[in-house]
């Protein structure tokens, strides 16, 4: 039942995100006087619709997107009178463009000649087409800001996380910079001394501790020497005596990569106790929200940039024995499945309980909106970025003509980009089908 609740939350979140994306187009279009005949969430057969004024508002059966139908999206061919289209091409793609242009002009009634999209100034076209993606960015910003300022983010804390079972005595190598425990290896100093998970370290050798870096430095510098740890365990303060082992360990650079010389690891003698840091929720000030969202947006863009490469891995996993990349693309089916897994988690109250699950679901929907924002900025039709690119080019041409005292070059004919749009649509449909299939037969599970 909880799994289904999580799926439902994601479905509603996706539907609302799509609806608000389209409102981002609808409102400025109406504001600038463009006639909008339809506002639809979804594709395919109409489930429900109602007309308000000149616009039909509705919901369709396939929740994989939505659209706002604005009249006059495509301009007439240069040299054609408004409402009079000539068929001058015999090529297959050219005929498809002519037909699309004719279909677009059929929606334009005589009284609507000045209410068509293509007659907007380039600046207004950009505002209308960016309205949708910017709405997704706004949704993501509000959701992420709410989570990090009200609930918080996990942050490394001076407390005990996991405790190693042993002291690995094998020498680190390039292939294995973190040797695993082997039979006969001695128990880790932390385990032998009686450390427990969630022990909060207050002081080391009498020196107060405020960060994990201080704990790590103290252990590293005291290999083979007795140390006294003052820890908070529940409501009590307990002193734990421990002697860290002295081992040869790998060294790392600022990027976290092992340092090597002549193909061998650069080793350093240091203390080892066998504990990893724990984490705790820390709320962030509102002023840090823009930077945090910007970083997540760049991360999302880097993933989307690599989608063609990632899709090869998806196909190999879906039709072969390989595993899915947990950082690879997923479909709405995969997003819904992850939402269900989050809702079904059994999280103890002292580790966040239901609030943790709610925060994770909110961040999941926020991530989806960031992906919609970045993806729609790709400057190819039929994506919003394609129309924005056309408007920018029109602005450049008009500006250059005015600067050089030449005649107005007129509207940029975005209809010439329709063959690219048809090809892009085919690619998007193929990708969607492949991702949905992969998310059914070999889904990504972020919880193992």
N, C-alpha and C positions, 0 to 999 in steps of 0.2 A: 504493500500500500504506500509506504513512504517513497519507494522508487517511482511509482506512478505520480505521486505528488510532485516530486522533483522534475519529472518530465513535463508535467502540466505547467509548472512555473516557468520552465524554459520556453515552452510553446507560447505561452501568453507573453513572455518577455520579447520573444522574436516578433510576434504579431504586432505588439505595441511599438517596437523599434521600427518595423517597416511602415506602420501607419504614421508615425511621427516623421519619418524620413520623407514620406510623400507630402505631408503637411508642409514640410520645409520648402517643397516646390510650389505647392498650391497657394500658400498665402502671398508670396511675392508676385506670383503670376497674376492673381486676381488684383493685387494692389496696383500693378502696372497696366491693368486693363485687358489682359489677354483673356480670351474666352476659354474657359475650362469646361469641357463637356462630361468628363468622368474623373472620379477619384476612386481607385480600386485598391484593395489590399488582397494580394494573391493573384493567381492566374487561373485560366480554365473556366469551367461553368460557374455562373453566378449563384451563390447561395442566398444572398439577401442584398437588396438595394432599395434606395429611396431617393427620390429627386427633390432637391432643394433649389428652387430657382432654375438656372440653366445647367446645373451640375447634378449628375447622378452619383451618389455615394454608395459604395457597396463592398461586399466581401465575396471573394471567389474561393474555389475549392482547394486550390494548390497553394499552400502558404510559403512559396519560395521567392516572394518578391511582391511588387506592386507597381502601380503606375498612375500618373496623372496625364490625362489626354488633353493637350492644348492644341487648339486649331492652328493650322498654318505653321507647323514645325519646319517644313521644307519650303524653300522659296521657289518661285517659278524659274525656269531656265532663262539665262540672260538672252534677251531678245524676244521672249514670249510676253504677250500681254497678260495681265492678271486674269485668271480664269480660263485662259485659252492656251492649252498645252499642245505642242507639236511632238509627234513621234518621229524622230529623225535617226534613231539608232536601230541596228538589226542584231547587234551582239546580245548574247543571253543576259549578261549582267547589266548592260545598258538598258535593255527592255525592262528588267526588274526595277531599275532606278526610275525609269519613266513611269512605270505603274505605281510605284510608291509615291512619286511626286503627284500623279493624278489623284490617287486616293487621298493624299493630304489636302489638295485643293478642293476636292469634292465637299469637304466639311465646311468650307468657307462660304458662307452666304453673303449676298451683296451687302447687307448691313453690317457684316463682321469684317469687312476688308481692312479696316484699321485696327482690328483687335487680334491680329495674327502674331504668333511668336516671332517669326523671322523679321518683322519690322521693328522689333525692340532695338534700342541702342545696344552696342556690344556690352556696355557696363551692366545694363539691366538683364541681358541674357546670362551674363556670368552670375549675377545675384540669384536669378531663378534656378539655374542649374547647380550652383553651389549650395543652395538652401537645404537640399536633402542631405548631402554628406556632412554639412556643418551641424545639422540637427543630430546626426549620429554622434558627432564629436561632443556636442553639448550633453547628450544623454550619458555618454561615457564619463565625461568630466564630473557631472553631478553625482553619478553612482560611485565612482572611485573616490571622489572627495568625501562623500558621506561615510564610506567605509574607513578610510585612513584617518579621518578626524574624529569620528564618533566611536568606532570599534577598535581601530588600530591595526598595525602590521606586526607580524612576527619579527623580532629583533634578537640577535645573539645577546645573551645575558650571562653574568658571572654565576652560573648555576650548572650543575652536573646534568648532562643529557644522557648519552649512552656510556656504559662502562665496559671496557674490553675485558675479555675472559683471560687473556694471557699477555706476556711480553714476547712478541715475535722476535726470535733470535736470528732469523735468516737475514743476510745482508741485502739491503735494497739494490735493485738493478733498474736499468732503463725500462725493461719490460715489466718489472714489478716494483715500482717505487714504494709501495705500501705492502710489505710482505704479510701474508696471512698467518694465523696461528698454525702451528704444527704439533703433532703429538710429542709430548715431553716438554713443551715450552712451559716456563713457570707462570704462575698466576700473576696477573697485573698488580702493581702496587696499590692501585685504587681499590680493587676487589679485595685484596688481602687486608687492607686497612679498614674496610667496612664502609666505604662511601656508598651512598644510595642515590638513585635517580631523583632529580629535583632538589638535591641539597643546594642551598644558595650559599655561595662563598662570600663571607663578610670580611675576612682578613687572612693574610698569609704571613706567618712569622711575625705577627704583631702589627703588620702594615695593613691599613684599611684598603679594601678592594672595591672599585666601582665599575670595572669593565673586564670582559673576558681576556682582552689583550694583556692586561696586567697579570692575570692568572697564568696565561700561557708563557709569558716571559719569565715569571718566577720559577715555573716547573723546568723550563728549558735551561735555566742558568744554575739549577741546583741538583743536577744528576748525581746520585750517590750520596747526597746529604739529607739528613733528617729535616723534615719540614712540619710545621704546625698549621693546620687549616682550621679556622673558626667558621663553622657553617650553621645556617639556620635550617632546622629540620622540623617541619610542622611549626609548633609554637615554641620550640626549645632551641637554644644555642648549644652546639656540641663542638668540642675540639677533637680533631682527628689527626693523629700522628702518622706520617708516611715518609718512606724513603724512595724517591723516584729512581727508576733504573737509569743507567747511563748507557746510551746506545748510539750507534752511528746511523744517522737519519738523513734522508734526501733534503736538499735545499731547494728553494723555489724563488723565482723572480717576482716582480710586481704584478705580472699578469697571472700568477698562479701556476706557471709551467715549471717542471723540474729543470734545474740548471745542470748542464752537462759540459764535459771537457774531453775532447778526443774520443767521443762516443761513450764515455762513462759518466755515471752520476757523480756530481760533486757532493760528497758526504761531509757531515759535521757532527761532532760529538755533542749530545744534548740529553737533557733529562726527559724521561718518559713515565707517565703515570697510568695511561690507559683510560682517559676520560675525554669525552667530546662535549662541547658547550651545549647547554639547553637554550631555549628561546622563550620570550614572553611578549605579550602584545603591548605595543607602545603607540599611543595616538600621536599623530603629526599635526603641527599647526597649519592653519588654513593657507598661510603664505607658501608652504611647501607643495601644495596640491598642483599648481601649474607645472612645476618642474617634474614632479612624479608622473603626471599624465603625459607630458612631452616625452619622457624616457620610454614609457610604455608604447607610445605611438611609434617611436623610432624602432623599437623591438618588433612591433607588428609589421611595419614597413619592410624590415629586413627579411621577415618570414615570407611575406607576399611576393617580394622580389624574387625569391627562390622557389616559387610555386612550380614552375615548369620542371625544375630539377627534382623537387619533392614528389611530383606526381609519378615520376618513374618508379620511385620507391614504393608508392602506394599501389601501383599496378603489380609490381613484383610480389608485394606482400599479399595482395588480394588473390592472385592466381598462382602463387607459389607457396613455399614453406617459410619464407622470411618473415621477420617480425615487423610490425608497424612502428614507424618513428613517432615517439610520443610528442615530439615537437613539430610534427608534420600537419598538413591541412586536414580538416574533417568537415563533414557535411552537417546539415541541421539535425540529421538523425544521430550523428556522433555527439553533437552538443547536447541533444536531449538525453542521450544515454549517460553522459557524464553528469548532467544535472540529476538524473535519477540515482546514480551512485553516490553523489554528495548527500542527497536527502536521506539515503538509506544507511549512511554511516552511523556507527554506534560510538558517539563521542561523549566521554565522561564529562560531567558538569565542570570539574576542575580544569578541564582542557578546552572549555569553550561551549560544550553542549550544543544546543540548537542555535545559539547565536553564531557559532562558528560556521555551521552549515548555511545559515542565512547569508552571512557575509560572503561565503564562497560562491553561492548562487548569484548574488548581486555582482560580484567580480566577473563571473562567467558571462553574464549578460553585458556587462561593460566591455569586456574583451571582444565580444561579438560586434558591438557597435563600433569599436575602434577598427576592427577588420572591415566593416562596411564603409567606414569613412575613408580609409586608405585605398581600398579596392576601387571605390567609385571615382577616385581621383586619377586613375589610369587614363591617359589622354587618347582613348580609343572608343569609337562608337561600338555598341549602343550605350556605353557607360556615360555617366554625367560628365566625366572628365573629357570625353570626346567632344561634347557640345561646348564645354568651356574652352577647349583648344581652338575650336572653330571661331568662337566669339573673340578670343584673343588675337587670332590671325586677322579677323575682320577689322578689329581696332587698329592693328598695326598698318594694314593696307590703307584704311581711311586716314589715319594720322599722317602717313607718308605722302598720300595724295594731297592733303591739305598743306603740308609743309612745302611741297614742291609745286603748288598751285596747279595741280592736275585735276581733272574731273573726278567726282566721287566714283570709286570703283564698284559701288553697290554692295549687296549682301554676299557673304561667303556662301558658296553653294555646298552645304554640308551633305546634300544628297549624293555628291560624288564619293563620299566616304561610305555609302551604304554597302558596297561589296565587302569592305572591311568589317562593317557591322554584322553582315550575314555570317562571315567567316568566324568572327569573334563569338557570335551567338552559338554557332555550332560547337566551338571549343568549350564554351561555358556549359552547354548542355551535356557534352561528353564528360567533362570534368565532374559535373554534379552527379551524373549517373554512376561514374566510377567510384566517387567518394561514398555515395550512399551504399553501393554494393559492398565496398570495403568495410564500411562501418557496420554492416550486417554480418558478413562472414568472418571478418577479423577486426573487431573493434579495438580502439585504443582504450585501455583502462588505466587511469592515472593512479589507481590505488592497488595495483598489482593483480 
